[in-house]
Structures are given as C-alpha cells and as structure tokens.
Amino acid sequence: MKFPASAICIIATIIISCGKSTDYIVDKSYQIDDKNSSRGQNERASSLIFHYTALPFEESLRVLTAGAVSAHWLVPENGNKIYKLVDENKRAYHAGISTWKGRTNINDTSVGVEIVNLGFMCLDGNADCTKEKRKWFPYPEEQQTLIVELAKDIQKRFQIDPLCVVAHSDIAVGRKSDPGPLFPWKLLAENGVGSWVTENEIIREIQNINKNIHSDISRLLVQIRLYEFGYEIKNLNVSDNFVLDKMKKNYGYDAKKIQISDLSALSEFNKYISDEDIFDPKLTDQAIDSFLMHYLPEEYLSNKIPENKKILATLQALLIKYPNRARIGCGF
C-alpha cells in the first residue's frame, strides 16, 4: 500500500521531526541503585608534583588564577594559610609536557602543588645560566612546615606511592628545574610522603655492587635503572616496547622477569658502555641532574657529578626500599 508524503511525515515524527530538531522529554523519575560498586576503578590522582613559582606571592597568585596555568594548591612563604586554587577532583594545568613511568600528560593524573620560591639567581647576572653559576633560594622553615602538613593531607586522601611523589624536574627532564636542590624531600619522607634513602642504605648497596660487579660501572647500567625508575630518557623516536625488546635481545636483560636485587644480571652486560639507539645521551645527562637534585642534593650543589657506582647504588636502594611501583606506572 502506498502512503501519501504527508502521512509518511506524520509517521516519521514518531522518530524525528521532518527536517526539524526534536526536543526529547526525559523522565526524571528514575531511581539510582549504588549498592553494586565496580572493582575497576581508582582515584583520579596517582601522583603528587611539586613546583616552585619563581615569582613573589602576589604575582604567583595572579598568574595561577588569571591565565591558562594553574595548580591545585599554592603555598606562600610564611603564615598558616594555604591557597586552594583548583579542586583536587579536577585537572589543573601545572605539569605541561611531561612523562613519568611511561605515563604522559601528567596533568590528568596528578595533584600539583606550587610553592612561592624565587628558584635561583644567576651569579653572572643573566636570566638563565648553567648550574655552576646558580644560587638557589632556600625554603623558609615556616614554609616547610606548611608543605609537609599539606602533603600529609594529600597523602591521606590518595595514598600516593612514594615513587610517584616527584618534582617538576623529574617529569619534565631538561625542561624544568623546580623545585630545585633545596626542596625538603628528606623531611617529607620522614613524615610519610615520598621516597628517600639514607647514606647507610646507599653504602649497603655499594657493597652489594662491589660483590657482584667486578669492574667500573658503565653508563648503560645507570641508564637502565634511570629508565626503570621512571625517567624519560629514551630516544624520542622509539617506544617503550622497543626499549624492552632490545634490552632483552641485545643484552639478555628481561626487565619483566629479572629482580631489581639481582645485580648479577646487570653484571652480564656491564661491558657495554652505552646504547644511543635506545637512550638519548643529552636526556640522560639531564635526568642525572634531576635525580641528583631530588635524591643527592649535596652532590648536585657541589657541581661534581658523582661516579656511576654511587648513582646506581642510590637507584638500587630506592627501588628495593619502595618496590610496589618500581617498574610500573603510578596508577595503571
């Protein structure tokens, strides 16, 4: 049976209006059952990132509230007031181009804390300079207290793994140097936030290295541990799977099976100096600086790069002390 066009249009309006938009009426009387919670979920924030503003307080507050740059928290130099700028359930724009433990776009999964601190001044009067010419501004004791109390509260809310409490300089290797070598990482770790190892723990790992590796520590061993720790030092044109596959094929090192404590596995390919097909030399140097600022600040401030053995021993001590996220991402 054939219907006239007008009849077809009338029938069609049951589904859509003929050439016109249709307003659908939603029945809001539905009920919500929230008694069946899925196991497949976690907190939005799986890392905690510390920065310095490099600006005085008033300008810091203006920049972080009036433009595209933001942070969840701003800690002033003194007083007992901390400024909440972005709700922690929302994304703040503090990290920029960033990578940590294989995860990019760290803004998506982090809480960002900006601290009022001028960073450094160049002794030669220039706006920027090499680390040998930098004089770093300290964090006042009163401000350190605020930093610790805020960090402890964030830690209670999100249970962030110690290896995922990091510096802007850790997640933006070569691009950022904040919060610098005078930031109170040790004090934070003593209060249950972040990671730190003592000189005795480092010495113990140096002794373990001496027992298992009977030659000078190659740059490649340091690169492997920096990469496993979380630093983005691989060449920009290679994937993480490429790195893992090549280490396995070329050096017999299976990062998915070999235990961090198994130094004999590292000994097998210590004879290889470095691998520029995998790791970028410049990023490696910059990552070492970031690592020293965070975990060996006195070494960094001395302007002397410590021997590979001490860097490797410090990495070993940290990865063994905090094994939960030793080789995996912070929240996935």
C-alpha positions as CSV (number, residue, x, y, z in Angstrom):
1,M,0.0,0.0,0.0
2,K,1.3,3.4,-0.9
3,F,1.0,6.3,1.7
4,P,0.9,10.0,0.7
5,A,4.0,12.0,1.6
6,S,2.1,13.9,4.3
7,A,1.2,10.6,6.0
8,I,4.8,9.4,5.9
9,C,5.9,12.7,7.6
10,I,3.4,12.2,10.3
11,I,4.6,8.7,10.9
12,A,8.2,9.8,10.8
13,T,7.7,12.4,13.6
14,I,7.3,9.5,15.9
15,I,11.1,9.1,15.5
16,I,12.3,12.5,14.2
17,S,10.7,15.7,13.1
18,C,10.7,16.2,9.3
19,G,13.7,18.5,8.8
20,K,13.4,20.0,12.3
21,S,15.1,19.2,15.6
22,T,13.0,17.4,18.2
23,D,13.0,18.0,21.9
24,Y,13.0,14.8,23.8
25,I,11.3,14.6,27.1
26,V,13.4,12.8,29.7
27,D,11.6,11.0,32.5
28,K,13.5,12.2,35.7
29,S,11.7,9.8,38.0
30,Y,14.3,7.0,37.6
31,Q,15.9,5.5,40.6
32,I,19.7,5.1,41.3
33,D,21.0,1.9,42.8
34,D,24.5,2.4,44.1
35,K,24.8,-0.8,46.1
36,N,27.0,-2.6,43.4
37,S,30.3,-0.9,43.2
38,S,32.7,-1.9,40.5
39,R,36.2,-3.1,41.3
40,G,37.5,-1.5,38.1
41,Q,38.2,2.0,39.4
42,N,40.8,4.1,41.2
43,E,41.5,7.6,42.3
44,R,42.0,10.3,39.6
45,A,45.2,11.4,41.3
46,S,48.0,8.9,41.4
47,S,51.0,11.3,41.6
48,L,51.9,14.4,43.5
49,I,54.0,17.0,41.8
50,F,55.9,19.8,43.5
51,H,56.9,23.1,41.8
52,Y,58.3,26.5,42.7
53,T,56.6,29.6,41.2
54,A,59.9,31.6,40.6
55,L,57.7,34.6,41.4
56,P,56.7,36.6,44.5
57,F,53.5,35.7,46.2
58,E,51.1,38.3,44.7
59,E,52.3,37.7,41.2
60,S,52.2,33.9,41.7
61,L,48.6,34.1,42.8
62,R,47.7,36.3,39.8
63,V,49.4,34.0,37.3
64,L,47.9,30.9,38.7
65,T,44.3,32.2,38.8
66,A,44.1,34.5,35.8
67,G,45.6,32.5,32.9
68,A,45.9,29.1,31.4
69,V,48.5,27.9,34.0
70,S,47.1,26.6,37.3
71,A,47.7,24.3,40.2
72,H,45.6,22.7,42.9
73,W,47.5,24.4,45.7
74,L,49.7,27.4,46.4
75,V,51.9,27.5,49.4
76,P,53.1,31.0,50.5
77,E,56.4,31.7,52.1
78,N,55.0,32.2,55.6
79,G,51.9,32.3,57.7
80,N,49.4,29.5,58.2
81,K,47.2,29.9,55.1
82,I,47.4,27.7,52.1
83,Y,45.5,28.6,48.9
84,K,43.3,26.1,47.2
85,L,43.0,27.1,43.5
86,V,41.6,24.0,41.8
87,D,39.5,21.2,43.3
88,E,41.6,18.0,43.5
89,N,38.9,16.2,41.6
90,K,39.5,18.4,38.6
91,R,42.5,18.7,36.4
92,A,44.9,21.6,36.9
93,Y,47.4,22.8,34.3
94,H,50.8,22.7,36.1
95,A,52.9,19.9,34.5
96,G,53.0,20.9,30.8
97,I,54.7,18.4,28.5
98,S,55.6,15.6,31.0
99,T,56.3,11.9,31.4
100,W,56.8,9.7,34.4
101,K,57.0,6.0,34.5
102,G,55.7,5.7,30.9
103,R,52.7,7.9,31.5
104,T,52.4,11.2,29.6
105,N,50.2,14.2,30.2
106,I,50.7,14.1,34.0
107,N,48.2,16.8,34.5
108,D,45.5,14.2,34.0
109,T,46.6,12.0,36.9
110,S,48.2,14.3,39.5
111,V,47.8,16.9,42.2
112,G,50.0,19.9,41.6
113,V,51.5,22.0,44.4
114,E,53.1,25.3,43.6
115,I,55.4,26.8,46.2
116,V,56.3,30.5,46.4
117,N,60.0,30.5,45.9
118,L,62.2,32.5,43.5
119,G,64.1,29.5,42.4
120,F,67.6,30.7,41.6
121,M,69.6,33.7,40.6
122,C,72.5,33.7,38.2
123,L,75.7,34.9,39.6
124,D,76.7,36.3,36.3
125,G,73.6,38.5,36.1
126,N,72.0,36.7,33.2
127,A,68.4,35.4,33.3
128,D,69.5,31.8,32.9
129,C,72.8,30.1,33.4
130,T,74.5,26.7,33.9
131,K,74.1,25.1,37.3
132,E,77.7,26.1,38.3
133,K,76.6,29.8,38.3
134,R,73.2,29.3,40.1
135,K,72.5,30.5,43.6
136,W,69.4,28.8,44.9
137,F,66.9,30.4,47.2
138,P,66.1,28.4,50.3
139,Y,62.7,27.3,51.6
140,P,62.0,29.0,55.0
141,E,61.3,26.7,57.9
142,E,57.8,28.1,58.3
143,Q,57.0,27.3,54.7
144,Q,58.5,23.8,55.0
145,T,56.0,23.1,57.8
146,L,53.1,24.1,55.6
147,I,54.5,22.0,52.7
148,V,54.7,18.9,55.0
149,E,51.2,19.4,56.5
150,L,49.6,19.8,53.1
151,A,51.5,16.9,51.6
152,K,50.4,14.6,54.5
153,D,46.8,15.6,54.0
154,I,47.0,14.9,50.2
155,Q,48.7,11.5,51.0
156,K,45.8,10.6,53.3
157,R,43.3,11.3,50.6
158,F,45.0,9.5,47.7
159,Q,47.6,7.0,49.1
160,I,50.1,8.0,46.5
161,D,53.1,5.6,46.1
162,P,56.4,7.1,47.4
163,L,58.0,6.8,43.9
164,C,55.1,8.9,42.5
165,V,55.8,11.9,44.7
166,V,58.1,13.8,42.4
167,A,59.5,17.1,41.2
168,H,58.5,19.0,38.1
169,S,62.2,18.5,37.1
170,D,61.6,14.7,37.3
171,I,58.7,14.6,34.9
172,A,60.0,17.3,32.5
173,V,63.6,16.3,32.1
174,G,65.8,19.1,30.7
175,R,62.9,21.5,30.5
176,K,62.3,22.3,34.2
177,S,64.5,22.5,37.3
178,D,61.9,23.2,40.0
179,P,61.5,22.8,42.9
180,G,65.4,22.7,43.0
181,P,68.0,21.0,45.2
182,L,67.0,22.8,48.4
183,F,63.5,21.4,48.5
184,P,62.8,19.4,51.7
185,W,62.4,15.9,50.2
186,K,64.1,14.2,53.2
187,L,61.7,16.0,55.6
188,L,58.7,14.9,53.6
189,A,59.8,11.3,53.5
190,E,60.4,11.4,57.3
191,N,56.7,12.4,57.5
192,G,55.4,9.6,55.3
193,V,55.3,11.4,51.9
194,G,57.6,10.5,49.1
195,S,60.8,8.5,48.9
196,W,64.3,8.9,50.4
197,V,67.3,6.7,51.3
198,T,70.0,7.3,53.9
199,E,73.7,7.3,53.3
200,N,73.9,4.0,55.2
201,E,71.4,2.4,52.7
202,I,73.4,3.7,49.8
203,I,76.6,2.3,51.3
204,R,75.0,-1.1,51.7
205,E,74.1,-1.1,48.0
206,I,77.6,0.0,47.0
207,Q,78.9,-3.0,49.0
208,N,76.4,-5.3,47.1
209,I,77.6,-3.8,43.8
210,N,81.2,-4.5,44.7
211,K,80.4,-8.1,45.4
212,N,78.5,-8.7,42.2
213,I,80.1,-6.4,39.6
214,H,83.9,-6.5,39.4
215,S,84.5,-3.6,37.1
216,D,83.7,0.0,36.7
217,I,80.0,0.7,36.4
218,S,79.1,1.6,32.8
219,R,76.8,4.4,31.8
220,L,74.4,1.8,30.3
221,L,73.7,0.3,33.7
222,V,72.8,3.8,35.1
223,Q,70.6,4.5,32.1
224,I,68.7,1.2,32.5
225,R,68.0,1.9,36.2
226,L,67.1,5.6,35.5
227,Y,64.6,4.4,32.8
228,E,63.2,1.7,35.1
229,F,62.9,4.3,37.9
230,G,60.7,6.5,35.7
231,Y,62.8,9.0,33.9
232,E,62.0,9.6,30.2
233,I,65.5,9.2,28.7
234,K,64.7,7.0,25.7
235,N,65.1,8.4,22.2
236,L,62.1,10.3,21.1
237,N,61.5,8.0,18.1
238,V,61.4,4.7,20.0
239,S,58.6,3.1,22.0
240,D,58.8,1.5,25.5
241,N,58.2,-1.9,23.9
242,F,61.2,-1.2,21.6
243,V,63.4,-0.5,24.6
244,L,62.3,-3.6,26.5
245,D,62.7,-5.8,23.4
246,K,66.1,-4.5,22.5
247,M,67.5,-4.9,26.1
248,K,66.2,-8.5,26.0
249,K,67.6,-9.3,22.5
250,N,70.9,-7.4,22.7
251,Y,71.8,-7.9,26.3
252,G,69.7,-10.8,27.6
253,Y,68.1,-8.4,30.1
254,D,64.4,-9.2,30.6
255,A,63.0,-6.4,32.8
256,K,59.8,-8.2,33.2
257,K,61.4,-11.2,34.9
258,I,64.8,-10.2,36.4
259,Q,64.5,-8.9,40.0
260,I,65.8,-5.5,40.8
261,S,68.0,-7.0,43.5
262,D,69.7,-9.4,41.0
263,L,72.9,-7.5,40.3
264,S,74.4,-10.5,38.6
265,A,72.1,-9.8,35.7
266,L,73.5,-6.3,35.4
267,S,77.0,-7.7,35.6
268,E,76.5,-9.7,32.4
269,F,76.3,-6.6,30.2
270,N,78.3,-4.1,32.2
271,K,80.9,-4.3,29.4
272,Y,78.6,-2.3,27.2
273,I,79.3,1.4,27.7
274,S,76.0,2.8,26.4
275,D,73.4,2.4,23.8
276,E,72.5,5.5,21.9
277,D,69.9,3.6,19.8
278,I,67.8,3.3,22.9
279,F,68.8,6.1,25.3
280,D,69.3,9.8,24.4
281,P,72.7,11.0,25.7
282,K,71.6,14.6,26.4
283,L,68.4,13.4,28.2
284,T,70.5,11.0,30.2
285,D,72.7,13.9,31.5
286,Q,69.7,16.0,32.3
287,A,67.9,13.1,34.1
288,I,71.0,12.6,36.2
289,D,70.9,16.2,37.2
290,S,67.2,15.9,38.1
291,F,67.9,12.7,40.1
292,L,70.7,14.4,42.0
293,M,68.6,17.4,42.8
294,H,66.0,15.1,44.3
295,Y,68.0,12.4,46.0
296,L,71.6,13.6,46.2
297,P,71.3,17.4,46.5
298,E,74.6,17.9,48.2
299,E,76.3,16.1,45.3
300,Y,74.4,18.3,42.9
301,L,75.3,21.5,44.7
302,S,79.0,20.5,44.7
303,N,78.9,20.8,40.9
304,K,80.6,17.4,40.7
305,I,78.9,14.5,39.1
306,P,79.3,11.5,41.4
307,E,80.7,8.3,40.0
308,N,78.3,5.9,38.3
309,K,78.6,3.5,41.2
310,K,77.0,5.9,43.7
311,I,74.2,6.9,41.3
312,L,73.5,3.2,40.6
313,A,73.6,2.4,44.3
314,T,71.1,5.1,45.2
315,L,68.8,3.9,42.5
316,Q,69.1,0.4,43.7
317,A,68.4,1.4,47.3
318,L,65.3,3.3,46.3
319,L,63.9,0.6,44.1
320,I,64.4,-2.1,46.7
321,K,63.0,0.1,49.5
322,Y,59.9,1.0,47.6
323,P,59.1,-2.0,45.4
324,N,55.4,-1.5,44.7
325,R,55.8,0.8,41.7
326,A,59.5,0.0,41.0
327,R,58.9,-0.8,37.3
328,I,55.3,0.1,36.7
329,G,53.2,3.3,36.3
330,C,51.8,5.2,39.2
331,G,48.1,4.4,38.7
332,F,47.6,1.9,35.9
